[in-house]
Amino acid sequence: MEDFIRLLKTLSEARGPSGFEDEVREVVIKEMEPYVDEVVVDRWGNVIGVKRGSSDYRAMVAAHMDEIGLVVDYIDKEGFLRIRPIGGWSEVTLAGQRVWVRTVDRRWVRGVVGVVPPHVTPSDKEREAPEIKDMYIDVGARSREEVEKMGIAVGSVAVLDREFAVLNGDVVTGKAFDDRVGVAVMLYALRQLKEVPVTLYAVATVQEEVGLRGAQIAAERINPHYAVALDTTIAADVPGVEERQHVTKMGRGVAIKVLDGGRGGLFIAHPALRDHIINIAREVGIPYQLEVLYGGTTDAMAIAFRREGIPAVAISIPTRYVHSPVELLDVRDAVNAATLLRHVIEKTPPPVIDKFLDRKVK
């Protein structure tokens, strides 16, 4: 458990907004290399670890390493950075936060997200959450020229400045658990694997938060016989939310996705592969929950509909306060997810995989 916490802390505190995953990518490569036969970084930045097994069947595991961020779209003459979102933010959680801003030479400097003080806000507006377009980053500069001397320009990106912390035993909090916890689960499972019945492709994907981009590219390249995406899911088991809306409960076990999605359409997990994973969880005694999430999806959606169609599912880690500076989870759920993933890979040999693929009727 302590090893997993150290791994998650390292990944969580790394900085890597969508499209700018350089720093976290280096962490992933370092942690992955000892446990695979080959590591490749593709032309869009996905990290692909290959562990050769006893057959040519291909299994793909995907977890995205990017996090939501901000991008500077204007610098005013007083030196304030106007910003736009990269990924889905809740404005309520962003105002007043410390951030790291990346310079053009890839250094990071600190700043804070500012808004108009409530003391000078019109009384009919003082309780309204400001929109991101009305926020700005203050890096302590006094002019546009001073900002430019710091190395900040239009197009510079920013992420939250937040340390990982253990709250109570196995409960931890930090930024970017979506989806650094999925990456940690993948890496932790790799440590446990010995002989595998397939050739495994472990992929830390890029740009999930802006449209599942990296997973599409990796799936086209690998063309796996089946795939498992790892991600967070909503644990809304908090005051003010009725039980039906909880989706999952923190600490009650790994979540096995039945379906998710929203306005763009639903993703329904491959039924036979989903049931296979449920049976493995029962067999090895891993606590699990079934997940139905209306709103949001994972890399499984992007992988499933590549090539001729790829049987794909998602294993999720229940997480509170997703897309906020204080994401929170129970490490036991994550470690159980890693254990389940290991068993899925080891207990899915070619004869089982064949059951998920094309079936001749006549």
N, C-alpha and C positions, 0 to 999 in steps of 0.2 A: 504493500500500500504506500509506504513512504517513497519507494522508487517511482511509483506512478505520480505521486504528488510533485516530486522534484521535476519530472519530465513535463507535467502540465504547467508548472510555474514557468519553466524556461520558454515553453511555446507561447504561453499567454502573454508574457512580458515582451516577446519579440514584436517588432512593428512591421506590419505588412498589409496595407490597404489594397483593395482590388487593383491589379495592374502594376503594383509596386511591391511585390512579395519578396524582394531580394533578401532581406535580413532573415525572415523566417525560413526561407528556402535553404539557406546555409545551415540552419539548425536541423532541419529535416534531413538533409544529406548526411550530416555528421552522425545523427542518431540512427539512420537507416543502413548505412554502409556495412557495418559489421554483420548484419543479419540477412543480407541478400547476396546474390551472385553478381549482380550488375546494377548500376545506377545510371540512368540517363535523364538529362534535362532536355525536354523537347523545345522546339523553337518558340513556343509561347510561354515557357517557364514551368510547366508541370514537371514534378519530380516523379520518375517512374522507377521503382525498385523491382527487379526481376529475381524471383526465387524459383529455380528450376526443380520440377518435381519428377515423379515417376511416369508421367504421361505427357503428351503434347496438348492435352486439353488445357484451356486457358481460363483462369478465374481472375476477375478484376475486383479489387477493393479500392474505393475512392473516398477521400475525405478532403474537404477544401481548406487550404491554408490561408486564404485571404480573410480580411476583416472589413467591416464597414469603415468608411473614412470620410474625409472632406477634401475639397479641392479649391484652391484660391482662383477666383475668376476676375478679381479686380483688386488693386491696391490704391487706396485713396491718398490724397496729398498729405494727410495727417499721419499716414503710416499704418492705418487699420486694414486688415486683410478681409475682404468680402469673400464669402464662401458659398459653395453648393455641395449637396450631399453626394457621396459615392455609396450607393446601397441605401437601405431603408432605416431611417432614424426616427425616433420619437423626440420631437423638439423639447418636450418637457424634461427629458433626461440630459439634454446637451448643454443648455444654458448654464454658465458658471463653471464649466469643467476646465481642467488643465489639459493641454494637448501638446503633442510633439509635431513640429512642422519640419518637413524634409526640404533641404536646400537643393539647389541645382547641382551641387557637387556631392550630394548624398550624405551630408551631415544632417543631424537632427537638432533643432533648437526648440526651446520651450515657449509656450504661449498660453493664453487663456481665452475661452469663448466668452465674449461680452455681449450684453444686451442693454437697452435703455433702462436705467435704474427705475424702480417702481415709484420712487419719490417724485420723479418728473413725468410719470406716465399719466395721461388723462384718466380720470377716475373710472370711466366706462370701459377702459382697456387694461387696467392694471392686473386683472385676474386672467387675462387671456394669455395662452402660451404663444410666444413669438415664433414666427416661421424662420426657417434656416436662412432664407434670403435676407432677413432683417438682422441676422446675427453677424458677428465679425470676430476675427481673432486678433487679439492685442499681444504683440510680442515685445512691448515696451519701447517701440521705436517712436520717433517724433516726426518722421517725414517719410515720404515714399523713397527718397534717396537713401535714407538710413536702412530701410527694409531691404533695398536692393544690395547694399553693401553687406548685409547679413547673408546674402545668397538666396534670398527668397524672391520668387517671380510668379507671375501668372502661370498656373499649372502646377505649382508646388502643392503637395498633398499633406494631410495631417491625420493623425490618429489620437485616440485618447492616451493620456499619461496616467497610468493606473497600475499600482503594484498588486500582485497576487497575495492573498492572505488566507490563512486557515481560521475559520470562525469558531467551530465547535466540533472537535473530533474529526470526523470524515467530511464535514461540510466546508467547502471552500468558495471563495469569491474572487473575481478578477474580470478583466476585459477579454474580449475575443474568445471566450469559451466556444462561441459559434464561429469557427468550428475547430479551434485548436484542440478541444477535447476529443473530437473525432480523429484528428491526426494522432493524438496521444494514444488513443485506443488502437489504432492501426499499428503504430510502432511497438506498442506493448505486446500485442498479439504476435508480431514478427519475432520478438525475443523468445516466445514460448514455442514456436513451431520447430519441429524436427523434420521428419520425412513428410512430404505432402504428395497427394495423389494427382496433382495438377501442376502446371506451371503457373505460379502466382505473380500477378502484377499488382503491386501496392503503389497507388498513385496519390500524391498530394497535389490537388488540383488548384488552379488559379481562377480568379474572376467568377467565382460562384455567385457572389452577392450582387453581381450586375447582369445575371442572365445565364448562369450555369455554363459559362463559356469553356473553361478548361476541360471539363468532363466530356464535352462533345468531341473535342479534338482527340483526347486520349482514347476514348471508346472507338473512334474511327481507326485509330492506329493499331490498337490491340485486338479489336474484334473478339471479345471474350465469349466463352460459352455460357457464362453466367457472371453476374456482378452484384456486389453488395456495397451500398453507399453508407457511410457513417456520418451522422450529423446530430446536432442538438434537436430537441423538440420542446414544445411549450409545456411547462409545468406551471399551471395557473392555480395551484392549490394554495391560494392566499386569501386573506380577508377581502370580502366584497365580491367574490366570484362564486357563483353557484356551482355546485358539484358537477353538474352536467358539462360545464364549460372548462373544467380543469384540464382536459385533454389527457394529461398524465399527472402522476403524483411523484414528487421527488422522494427518493429513498425506497420506493416500492418495486424497483426492478427496472431492467432494461426495457425499452419500448420496441416492439416489433410492428412495423408500419403495415396497416391495412390499406389506407389510402390517404392522400393529401392533395393540396392544390387549392385553387381559388378561381378567380375570373378567367385565368388563362386555360382552364380546364383541369380536370382531376387526373392525378396519377394513381392508378390502382396497382399495387405490388403484384408481381407475377404469382398467381395463386398457388401453383404447385411448389415453387421455391419458398414462398412464405410459409406454407404448411410444413415443409421439410424443416425449416429453421425452428418453427414452434415445437415440432416433435423432438428436435435435438435439445432445445431448452428444457423440455420436460424430462427427457432421458437423463441429462446430466445434472438436473436439479438447480437450474439457474432461474431465479425469480424474474418474471417478465410481465409486461402490460401490453395490451393491444392498442394501437394508436390510430385514431381517426382525427385528422387535422384539416379543418377548412381554413385555408389561408396560409400560404407558404409551401415550398416544396424543397427537394434536395437534388443532388447530382444524379440520383437514381432516375429521375424524369428524363434527364438529358441522355443518359446512357441507354435507356430502354429502347429508344426509337431510332437508333443508329443502324446502319447496314440493313440486314434482313430482320432486325428485331432481336434484342438481347434480353433474356430473362433477368430481371433486376428487382432488387428489394432494398429496403433501408432498415438499418438498425439504429435506433435513436437513443440519446442520453437525455433524460428529463432535466430541464434547466429552467430556473426561474429568471425573470427579468432579462430575457434575451434581447439583444441589441441595445443594451444599456451599459453604463460604466461598472455596474455591480452585478453582473451575471453570477449565478449561484447554483451549485449542484452538490450532490452527494457522491463522493468519490467511489463508494461501493457500487453505484449504478454503472460507472464508467469501467471499473475493473471487471465487473460482471459482463459488460459488453465485450471487452477484450477476450475474456474466457470463452464466451459464446462464439465470437468470430473464429477463434482458434479451432473450436470443435466443428464449426460449419465447414471450414476449409479441409480439416482432416477427415470428416465424415461425408464428404461429397465426392466420391470417386466417379470415374467415367460412367459406370452403369447407372448411377443415380442421375448424373447430368443428362444422359440420353433421354430420361423421362421428361425433361423440360423442353426438349428440342422438337423439331419437325417430326410428325408421326405419319407414316404412310397408311392410308386407309385401304387402298386396293393396289 
